[in-house]
Amino acid sequence: MSSIAVRPARIRRDGRWLRVVSPVALVLVWQIASASGALAPELLAAPATVLRTAWDLLAAGTLQHAIGVSLGRAAVGFVLGAAAGIGLAVVAGLSRIGEYLVDPPVQMLRTVPFYGLIPLLILWFGIGEPPKIVLVAFGVAIPLYLNTFAGIRGVDPKLAELARVQQLGRFALIGHLVLPGALPQTLVGLRQSLGVAWLALIVAEQVNADAGIGYLINDAREFLRTDIIVVGLLVYGLLGLLTDALVRLIERRALRWRREFPTR
């Protein structure tokens, strides 16, 4: 019985290398199609060209500067959006009146597309950095609000009874029982909001930007530089993967107390 149980786990570990087969195959097909002329460089640059362009941008310092600008926008927007999303979720989750006041407008706003907000944000904040940061904050706040609210409302009611028996105050109840109980769902919202943050940043940096990864992509589009466009998209994807891995690390550390939560 033990050997049967161990065998699938061993197969899963040994078969992890299979995950790279399809991406490598796609890149090879892409390179062959470009080299044979079946794929014109005006439509999509070859992988070798993309690598050379990435190296040239790094050597010139252009890519590092663009990444720094984009990371700064994403960080400020994320902090503002996370504070708004979690704060509103706490107000709505802990109070029925708060839910009636907060939840309806948030539910309406979550259906509004990013592009629909751009004209208003430009009118309100101009064409500088504020509209870009607000757009990222908006994208971050909604998933965090929805998941944190669901996490708070999903806390076991027996914990409230336990708090009353232990004569815990309202703030102690929130700090020691409600928020820790809602933490798993909040971390799910954190992963979602980080993904949406990069999507919002892509949209924001396409509008009146003079620096950043989106500016590189938009400028490259004017000159049909598909190699630079692909480099920018790859950077967005890598940043998304890195932030997602960071949240996974936080999950493993913060949810170590859950027996059923995998620590490996």
VENKAVEN-V108150 format. One record per backbone hydrogen bond with DSSP energy under -1.0 kcal/mol. CO is the residue of the C=O (numbers start at 0). NH is the residue of the N-H. E is the energy in kcal/mol with one decimal. If there is no record, write none. Layout:
# VENKAVEN-V108150
CO_NH_E / CO_NH_E
This chain:
# VENKAVEN-V108150
0_4_-1.8 / 1_5_-2.1 / 2_6_-2.0 / 5_9_-2.5 / 6_10_-2.5 / 7_11_-2.4 / 8_12_-2.2 / 9_13_-2.8 / 10_14_-2.0 / 12_15_-1.1 / 14_17_-1.4 / 15_18_-1.8 / 16_19_-1.4 / 17_20_-1.1 / 19_23_-2.1 / 20_24_-2.6 / 21_25_-2.3 / 22_26_-2.2 / 23_27_-2.4 / 24_28_-2.5 / 25_29_-2.5 / 26_30_-2.7 / 27_31_-2.7 / 28_32_-2.7 / 29_33_-2.0 / 30_34_-2.8 / 31_35_-2.2 / 32_37_-1.1 / 32_38_-1.9 / 39_42_-1.4 / 39_43_-2.2 / 45_49_-2.3 / 46_50_-2.4 / 47_51_-2.1 / 48_52_-2.5 / 49_53_-2.5 / 50_54_-2.3 / 51_55_-2.5 / 52_56_-2.6 / 53_57_-2.1 / 54_58_-2.8 / 55_59_-2.0 / 56_61_-1.2 / 56_62_-1.4 / 60_64_-1.7 / 61_65_-2.2 / 62_66_-2.6 / 63_67_-2.4 / 64_68_-2.2 / 65_69_-2.4 / 66_70_-2.9 / 67_71_-2.1 / 68_72_-2.1 / 69_73_-2.7 / 70_74_-2.7 / 71_75_-2.3 / 72_76_-2.5 / 73_77_-2.4 / 74_78_-2.4 / 75_79_-2.2 / 76_80_-2.6 / 77_81_-3.1 / 78_82_-2.2 / 79_83_-2.2 / 80_84_-3.0 / 81_85_-2.6 / 82_86_-2.0 / 83_87_-2.5 / 84_88_-2.0 / 85_89_-2.3 / 86_90_-2.1 / 87_91_-2.7 / 88_92_-2.8 / 89_93_-1.9 / 94_98_-2.1 / 95_99_-2.1 / 96_100_-1.9 / 97_101_-2.7 / 98_102_-1.8 / 101_105_-1.7 / 102_106_-2.7 / 103_107_-1.7 / 104_108_-2.5 / 105_109_-2.0 / 107_110_-1.1 / 108_111_-1.7 / 113_116_-1.6 / 116_120_-2.6 / 117_121_-2.4 / 118_122_-2.0 / 119_123_-2.6 / 120_124_-3.0 / 121_125_-2.0 / 128_132_-2.2 / 129_133_-2.9 / 130_134_-1.9 / 131_135_-1.8 / 132_136_-2.6 / 133_137_-2.5 / 134_138_-2.0 / 135_139_-1.9 / 136_140_-2.6 / 137_141_-1.4 / 139_143_-1.5 / 140_144_-2.6 / 141_145_-2.5 / 142_146_-2.3 / 143_147_-2.4 / 144_148_-2.7 / 145_149_-2.0 / 146_150_-2.3 / 147_151_-2.6 / 148_152_-2.4 / 149_153_-1.1 / 151_154_-1.2 / 155_158_-1.7 / 156_160_-1.5 / 157_161_-2.4 / 158_162_-2.4 / 159_163_-2.1 / 160_164_-2.3 / 161_165_-2.5 / 162_167_-2.9 / 168_172_-2.5 / 169_173_-2.3 / 170_174_-2.8 / 171_175_-2.6 / 172_176_-1.7 / 172_177_-2.2 / 173_178_-2.7 / 176_180_-1.7 / 177_181_-1.9 / 181_185_-2.2 / 182_186_-2.4 / 183_187_-1.5 / 184_188_-2.1 / 185_189_-1.9 / 186_190_-2.0 / 187_191_-2.1 / 188_192_-2.8 / 189_193_-1.9 / 190_194_-1.6 / 191_195_-2.3 / 192_196_-2.2 / 193_197_-1.6 / 194_198_-1.5 / 195_199_-2.9 / 196_200_-2.2 / 197_201_-2.1 / 198_202_-1.8 / 199_203_-2.9 / 200_204_-2.7 / 202_205_-1.1 / 203_206_-1.4 / 211_215_-1.8 / 212_216_-2.3 / 213_217_-2.7 / 214_218_-2.8 / 215_219_-2.4 / 216_220_-1.8 / 217_221_-1.1 / 219_224_-2.8 / 220_223_-1.2 / 223_225_-1.5 / 224_228_-1.8 / 225_229_-2.4 / 226_230_-2.0 / 227_231_-2.5 / 228_232_-2.2 / 229_233_-2.6 / 230_234_-2.2 / 231_235_-2.2 / 232_236_-2.3 / 233_237_-2.7 / 234_238_-2.7 / 235_239_-2.2 / 236_240_-2.2 / 237_241_-2.5 / 238_242_-2.4 / 239_243_-2.1 / 240_244_-2.3 / 241_245_-1.9 / 242_246_-2.0 / 243_247_-2.2 / 244_248_-2.0 / 245_249_-2.2 / 246_250_-2.6 / 247_251_-2.2 / 248_252_-1.9 / 249_253_-3.5 / 250_254_-2.5 / 254_257_-1.5 / 257_260_-1.2
